[in-house]
Amino acid sequence: MNKTAQIKKNHQFIKFRKLVIVSILIGFLSAFLGISLKKITEYYEEIFFHQVSVNPLFYILFPVFGLSVIYFLRQYLFKKKENKGIKEVFESTQTTKNLPSYKIPSHFINGLLTVVFGGSTGIEVSTVVATATIGSVAHEKENVFRQYKTELICAGVAAGVTALFSSPIAGVLFALEVISRKVTRAFIISNVIAVSIAFSLLSILNEEPLFAVSIVTWHLKAIPYFILLGVLAGMNSVYLTKCVLFFKSQFGKIGTHYYKIIIGSAVLSISLFIFPQLYGEGYHAIKGIFGNSAQIPLTITLALTFIGILILKPIVTSITLASGGDGGVFAPSLFIGAFLGLLLASVLNSFFHVNVIPVNFMIIGMAAVLSASIHAPFTAIFLVCGLTNDYTLFLPILVVCLISKYTAKTLYPYTVYSYAPSLTK
């Protein structure tokens, strides 16, 4: 081997070694951030939700207080910058613009405050942007990483998603399907290392699946009804997407930000008072209906409640985000899917006596709405299977997620991530 070749080989080895080391660091920091945010949010959301159930006056006070604190933090601590969600990550990967380091505490704190004070969204997008920032900051520290900007951002995102949903496959697939959309050798190395570190940390901490659900089996006779669920999920996801885009556009026309807070908190307070299930991430409501899905008899009142929740959830989520809250469509999609699946199963069993299994429809519905909302079916499949730590429904989830995604794309080609006003002109 000549000297030039040897030098080149040594340089490649040094680059590889540094990439491995930084991927380990990104994986650990991103996972630690994701787990911390999840744990803190769960703890305080439970306390605050208990308080509003005891004293309904807090339905009025919590939303306006939470949105006001977030506004003042942005004004005086976080450089008066609005959080754009995952669009910030896209801008960073597609341009020379980097994610500034203050985005880590900004999304961590604002995502936490939004959810614990009743904002009807989740911490997932806050976690994704914060962990993407970890990758972005890491890429700036060494010249050798400049060519790996997208890969390192994706490594942070993948580790963060793994930490939230206990699924390393979902973490890598989300980074691939939504952020990168291309596979390179550096992507594989950095992302596999990052999610391995994240999953190892979860194992050390003995993290339990978010939903403790017993899935026994599924039947071939349910396939036509699963297909119907996929179509309905696609339609609901388009409704969610259009609500987010519409209310952000309308609130953008309001010049005084505190008017946005007053209007947003008023709508949120009234909605939470009518349907407490809409409070925060809504996972408490999903756990409640998981536990009672087989015993819930469908009455007119219950059916109207479910329909009201399905209509109102996208509106309340959109207004939470438009009035300054931090979050995205992950948790709302899972919430809508669970209630949609249970409603459909209850209607089928009560009026058509087909004896489908409600819990199966809830789980498949969660994956289907998420798949259609973010146009990432394989992420949705492994994410929901990770949430329940059960792959019994893998095949029907795969089929329904593909149906829901293509139903949504047929009805409306954009997601809240890909939409830009210039695209529709």
C-alpha positions in Angstrom: 0.0 0.0 0.0 1.5 3.4 -1.0 1.7 6.3 1.4 -1.2 8.3 0.0 -3.5 5.3 0.3 -2.4 4.7 3.9 -3.0 8.3 4.9 -6.5 8.2 3.3 -7.3 5.0 5.1 -6.1 6.4 8.4 -8.2 9.6 7.8 -11.3 7.4 7.1 -10.7 5.4 10.3 -10.4 8.6 12.4 -13.7 9.9 10.9 -15.4 6.6 11.6 -14.1 6.6 15.2 -15.3 10.1 15.8 -18.7 9.4 14.3 -19.1 6.4 16.6 -18.1 8.5 19.7 -20.4 11.4 18.8 -23.3 9.0 18.0 -22.9 7.4 21.5 -23.0 10.9 23.1 -26.0 12.1 21.1 -27.8 8.8 21.8 -27.3 9.1 25.5 -28.1 12.9 25.8 -31.2 12.6 23.6 -32.5 9.6 25.4 -31.9 11.1 28.8 -33.7 14.3 27.7 -36.6 12.3 26.3 -37.0 10.1 29.3 -36.7 13.1 31.7 -39.3 15.1 29.8 -41.7 12.1 29.7 -41.3 11.4 33.4 -41.6 15.0 34.6 -44.7 15.6 32.3 -46.4 12.4 33.5 -45.8 13.3 37.1 -47.1 16.9 37.0 -49.9 16.2 34.5 -51.4 13.7 36.9 -51.2 16.1 39.8 -52.7 19.1 37.8 -55.4 16.9 36.2 -56.4 15.7 39.7 -56.7 19.3 40.8 -59.0 20.3 38.0 -61.2 17.3 38.7 -61.5 18.4 42.3 -61.9 22.1 41.6 -63.3 23.0 38.1 -62.2 26.6 38.5 -58.7 25.4 37.5 -60.1 24.6 34.0 -60.1 28.4 33.5 -56.9 29.3 35.4 -54.5 26.6 34.1 -54.7 27.2 30.3 -54.4 31.0 30.5 -51.6 30.7 33.1 -49.7 28.1 31.1 -49.9 30.0 27.7 -49.0 33.3 29.4 -45.9 31.8 31.0 -44.8 30.3 27.7 -45.3 33.7 26.0 -43.2 35.5 28.6 -40.4 32.9 28.5 -40.2 33.3 24.7 -40.2 37.1 25.0 -37.5 37.4 27.6 -35.6 34.1 27.7 -35.8 32.5 24.3 -35.0 35.4 22.0 -38.7 36.2 21.0 -38.7 33.2 18.6 -41.8 31.3 17.8 -41.5 27.5 17.9 -42.2 26.1 14.4 -42.1 22.4 15.5 -40.6 19.9 13.1 -40.5 22.4 10.3 -37.5 23.9 12.1 -35.7 20.5 11.8 -36.5 20.4 8.0 -35.1 23.9 7.5 -31.9 22.9 9.3 -31.4 19.7 7.2 -32.2 21.3 3.9 -30.3 24.6 4.3 -27.1 25.8 6.0 -29.2 27.1 8.9 -28.4 25.4 12.2 -30.7 24.8 15.2 -29.5 27.1 18.0 -28.7 25.5 21.3 -31.4 27.4 23.2 -33.9 25.3 21.4 -33.1 22.5 23.8 -34.4 24.2 27.0 -37.0 26.1 25.0 -38.8 23.0 23.7 -38.2 21.1 26.9 -39.7 23.7 29.2 -42.5 25.0 26.8 -43.6 21.4 25.9 -43.8 20.5 29.6 -45.8 23.7 30.5 -48.2 23.3 27.6 -49.2 19.7 28.5 -49.3 20.0 32.3 -51.5 23.1 32.2 -54.0 21.4 30.0 -52.8 22.1 26.4 -54.4 19.4 24.3 -51.3 18.2 22.6 -48.2 16.1 23.5 -44.5 16.4 24.2 -43.4 14.3 21.3 -42.6 17.1 18.8 -41.0 19.1 21.6 -38.7 16.1 22.3 -38.0 15.7 18.6 -36.9 19.3 18.1 -34.9 19.4 21.3 -33.1 16.1 20.5 -32.5 17.2 16.8 -30.9 20.3 18.3 -28.5 18.1 20.2 -27.4 16.5 16.9 -27.2 19.9 15.2 -25.0 21.4 18.0 -22.7 18.3 17.8 -22.2 18.6 14.1 -20.9 22.2 14.6 -18.2 21.2 17.0 -15.9 19.4 14.6 -15.1 20.1 11.0 -15.1 16.4 10.3 -18.9 16.3 11.1 -19.9 19.1 8.7 -20.9 16.6 6.0 -22.9 14.5 8.5 -25.4 17.3 9.6 -28.6 15.4 8.6 -27.3 12.1 9.9 -26.4 13.5 13.4 -29.7 15.4 13.6 -31.5 12.2 12.7 -29.5 10.3 15.3 -30.8 12.7 18.0 -34.4 12.4 16.7 -34.2 8.6 16.6 -32.9 8.4 20.1 -35.6 10.8 21.4 -38.4 8.8 19.7 -37.0 5.6 21.1 -36.9 7.0 24.6 -40.6 8.1 24.4 -42.0 5.0 22.8 -39.6 2.2 23.8 -39.2 1.2 20.1 -35.7 1.7 18.5 -37.1 0.6 15.1 -39.7 3.3 15.3 -37.0 5.8 16.2 -34.9 4.9 13.1 -37.9 4.7 10.8 -39.3 8.1 11.9 -35.8 9.7 11.3 -35.8 8.1 7.8 -39.4 8.5 6.7 -40.0 12.0 8.0 -36.6 13.8 8.4 -33.9 12.3 6.2 -35.8 10.4 3.5 -32.5 8.9 2.3 -30.2 6.2 3.6 -26.4 6.7 3.8 -23.7 4.6 5.5 -23.3 7.4 8.1 -27.0 7.5 8.7 -27.1 3.7 9.5 -24.0 3.9 11.7 -25.1 7.0 13.7 -28.7 6.1 14.1 -28.2 2.5 15.0 -25.7 3.4 17.6 -27.9 6.3 19.0 -31.0 4.1 19.3 -29.0 1.2 20.8 -27.8 3.6 23.6 -31.3 4.9 24.1 -32.8 1.5 24.3 -30.0 0.3 26.7 -30.8 3.3 29.0 -34.5 2.3 28.9 -33.6 -1.3 29.9 -31.4 -0.1 32.8 -34.3 2.1 34.0 -36.8 -0.8 33.6 -39.2 1.4 31.6 -42.7 -0.2 31.3 -44.8 0.0 28.1 -47.0 3.1 28.1 -50.2 1.0 27.7 -50.5 -2.3 29.5 -52.9 -4.1 27.2 -53.7 -7.8 26.8 -54.0 -8.7 23.1 -55.1 -12.3 22.5 -55.7 -12.7 18.8 -57.4 -11.3 15.8 -59.8 -12.9 13.3 -59.8 -12.9 9.5 -63.5 -12.0 9.5 -62.6 -8.6 10.9 -60.5 -7.6 7.8 -63.3 -5.7 6.0 -63.9 -3.7 9.2 -60.2 -3.0 9.6 -60.3 -1.7 6.0 -63.2 0.6 6.9 -61.2 1.7 10.0 -58.3 2.6 7.7 -60.5 4.8 5.5 -62.1 6.5 8.5 -58.6 7.1 10.0 -57.4 8.7 6.8 -60.4 11.0 6.8 -59.9 12.0 10.4 -56.2 12.7 9.9 -57.0 15.1 7.1 -59.5 16.8 9.3 -56.8 17.1 12.0 -54.3 18.5 9.5 -56.7 21.0 8.0 -57.7 22.2 11.5 -54.1 22.8 12.5 -53.4 24.7 9.3 -56.6 26.7 9.4 -56.3 27.9 13.0 -52.6 28.7 12.7 -53.5 30.8 9.7 -56.4 32.6 11.4 -54.5 33.2 14.7 -51.6 34.5 12.6 -53.8 37.4 11.6 -54.2 38.5 15.2 -51.6 41.2 15.8 -51.6 41.3 19.6 -50.3 38.0 21.0 -52.2 38.3 24.3 -55.5 38.3 22.3 -54.4 34.9 21.0 -53.8 33.7 24.5 -57.2 34.9 25.8 -59.1 33.4 22.8 -57.1 30.2 22.9 -57.4 29.7 26.7 -61.1 30.5 26.6 -61.8 27.8 23.9 -59.5 25.4 25.7 -61.1 25.9 29.1 -64.7 25.4 27.8 -63.7 22.3 25.9 -61.9 20.8 28.9 -64.9 21.5 31.1 -67.2 19.7 28.7 -64.8 16.8 27.9 -62.1 16.4 30.6 -60.6 13.6 28.4 -59.1 16.4 26.2 -56.8 17.5 29.0 -53.1 17.4 28.1 -51.8 14.4 26.1 -55.0 12.5 26.8 -53.1 9.2 27.6 -55.0 9.0 30.9 -58.3 8.9 28.9 -56.9 6.2 26.5 -55.8 4.1 29.5 -59.3 4.4 31.0 -61.1 3.2 27.9 -58.5 0.4 27.3 -59.4 -0.9 30.8 -63.2 -0.8 30.2 -63.5 -1.2 26.4 -65.1 -4.7 26.6 -67.6 -3.6 29.3 -68.7 -0.3 27.8 -72.3 -0.7 26.4 -72.9 1.7 23.5 -75.7 4.2 24.4 -76.8 7.3 22.4 -75.2 9.5 25.1 -71.9 7.6 24.9 -71.9 7.6 21.1 -72.5 11.4 21.1 -69.7 11.8 23.6 -67.3 9.9 21.4 -68.4 11.8 18.3 -68.0 15.1 20.2 -64.5 14.2 21.3 -63.5 13.2 17.8 -64.8 16.5 16.4 -63.4 18.7 19.1 -60.0 17.2 19.7 -58.5 18.5 16.4 -59.9 21.9 17.0 -58.6 22.1 20.6 -55.2 20.8 19.6 -55.0 23.3 16.8 -56.0 26.2 19.0 -53.5 25.1 21.7 -50.7 25.3 19.1 -52.0 28.5 17.4 -52.2 30.4 20.7 -48.6 29.7 21.6 -48.5 26.2 23.0 -45.6 23.8 22.1 -46.4 20.4 20.7 -47.5 18.6 17.6 -49.9 15.9 16.2 -48.3 12.7 17.6 -50.3 12.4 20.8 -53.5 13.9 19.3 -53.3 11.3 16.5 -53.0 8.4 19.0 -55.9 9.8 21.0 -58.2 10.2 18.0 -57.3 6.8 16.7 -58.1 5.1 20.0 -61.5 6.7 20.3 -62.3 6.2 16.6 -61.4 2.5 16.9 -63.5 2.0 20.0 -66.5 3.9 18.5 -66.4 1.8 15.3 -66.1 -1.4 17.2 -68.9 -0.5 19.5 -71.2 0.4 16.6 -70.4 -2.8 14.8 -71.0 -4.9 17.9 -74.2 -3.1 19.0 -76.0 -2.7 15.7 -74.5 -5.4 13.4 -73.6 -8.0 16.0 -70.3 -8.9 14.4 -68.4 -9.5 17.7 -65.2 -7.7 16.9 -62.6 -7.2 19.6 -62.7 -3.5 20.7 -59.2 -3.3 22.1 -57.8 -4.4 18.7 -59.7 -1.7 16.9 -58.3 0.9 19.4 -54.7 -0.1 18.9 -55.1 -0.4 15.1 -56.9 3.0 15.0 -54.0 4.6 16.9 -51.5 3.4 14.4 -53.8 4.2 11.4 -54.4 7.9 12.4 -50.8 8.5 13.2 -49.7 6.9 9.9 -52.1 9.1 7.9 -51.2 12.3 9.9 -47.5 12.2 9.3 -47.5 10.0 6.1 -45.1 7.5 7.8 -46.9 4.1 8.0 -43.8 2.0 9.1 -43.0 4.5 11.9 -46.6 4.2 13.1 -46.6 0.4 13.0 -43.5 -0.1 15.2 -44.3 2.9 17.4 -47.7 1.6 18.4 -46.4 -2.0 18.8 -43.7 -0.5 21.1 -46.3 1.3 23.1 -48.0 -2.0 23.9 -44.9 -4.2 23.7 -47.0 -6.6 21.6 -46.7 -7.5 17.9 -49.8 -9.8 17.6 -51.6 -7.2 15.5 -48.6 -6.5 13.2 -50.2 -7.7 10.0 -53.6 -5.9 10.3 -51.8 -2.8 11.5 -49.5 -2.9 8.4 -52.5 -3.2 6.1 -54.6 -0.5 7.8 -51.7 2.0 8.1 -51.1 1.8 4.4 -54.8 2.2 3.6 -55.1 5.2 6.0 -52.0 6.9 4.6 -53.1 6.6 1.0 -56.6 7.6 1.8 -55.2 10.8 3.5 -52.9 11.5 0.6 -55.7 11.1 -1.9 -57.9 13.6 0.0 -55.1 16.0 0.9 -51.5 15.6 -0.2 -49.9 17.6 2.7 -49.2 17.0 6.3 -48.6 19.7 8.9 -44.9 19.1 8.3 -44.9 19.3 4.6 -47.5 22.1 4.0 -46.2 25.5 2.8 -48.5 28.3 1.5 -46.4 28.5 -1.6 -47.2 24.9 -2.5 -50.9 25.7 -2.9 -50.5 28.7 -5.1 
